[in-house]
Amino acid sequence: MNKKLQLISGRGLAVIAKYLIGGFVLSSLIACGSGSSVSEPILIKFPHVTSPTTPKGLAAQRFRDLVEERLAGRVTVEVYPSGQLMNDDDSIEALAFGEVQMIATSLSKFDRLTNKFQVFDLPFLFPDLEAVERFQAGASREILLESMSLRGLKGLGFWHNGMKQFGGPVPMNNPEAAKGLKFRIMESDVLQAQILAIGGSPQKMAFVEVYQALQTGAVDAQENTWSNIYSSKFYEVQKHLTMTNHGYLGYLIAVNPSFWSGLPDDIRTELETIVSEVSSWANQQAKLINKDGLEKIIASGRTEVTPLTDQELKVWQQTMRPVWDKFADKIGVDIIAEAQGASN
Ligand code: LMR
């Protein structure tokens, strides 16, 4: 386990508690107008790992622009795309310790802090983004958003990227083709189990390292969305991409609970309104950007894109289904049932 995440999930809780209390006192003072910092704009540092042209990159910029427009002089947002400030694991830790104020990290990467988010990684649970949206708007929404508040993270909302596809040296119309291949995956035990279920060898790796790992042959294969495969040029170093749509990739917009509760009420309310507006916009954009990414990948002629037949899809679903049983108790059968309800 990443040392820093271990810190958050283990003995670091005490440190975070100290920070939360200290942060609360500090931010309360600011909120009450004590001290000279009252006239300084509040700074929101917002690091993320994808390029500015991805669904998340565009959403982060829109968030910054709307804040600039509506809270000019009171709040400043600095967006750091493409992992230029830090990678995702570091950003989760930095948020908990108050070094950055907002993140939009893949749901998969929180699996050391809450088992509940593992529901999003279950293969072939959500057939499309509409099903995910219904689930994210349902009864479990607040439970999910608040599930890490004791670990220094408060969820404000969800942004989509899209459905994941497999890429590798061979077409993967049948899971048999994946046997023995080394797959890059995100930091998620569900994704690890998913690759083991198809006989592959899972390698957890930061997003910014994937292109080079594919290029040098450190890994053979990967799973990601069309927009990430296109914007990070994975298609240039993958002979084949198979349209499996086997899993969902989306983000949690998270802030530090102490930072958030310490904001002046009117600012917090306006920021919540902006996050909600940006989320609706971003989720529409994500569908278009993924479609565009797929079209551009096909047009490039650099890789071969293969669809699955209905029969091939069934074989994939059956092969990966045992992963659900492995994680059902940890995630909670009620949450999985709700996600299934949203998917039918
Ligand atoms: C990945 O690591 O593949 C994704 O989490 C990248 C992203 O933020 O979309």
Boltz pocket constraint, residues with backbone or C-beta under 6 A from the ligand:
constraints:
  - pocket:
      binder: B
      contacts: [[A, 49], [A, 50], [A, 56], [A, 104], [A, 105], [A, 106], [A, 161], [A, 186], [A, 205], [A, 206], [A, 207], [A, 223], [A, 224], [A, 228], [A, 249]]
      max_distance: 6.0
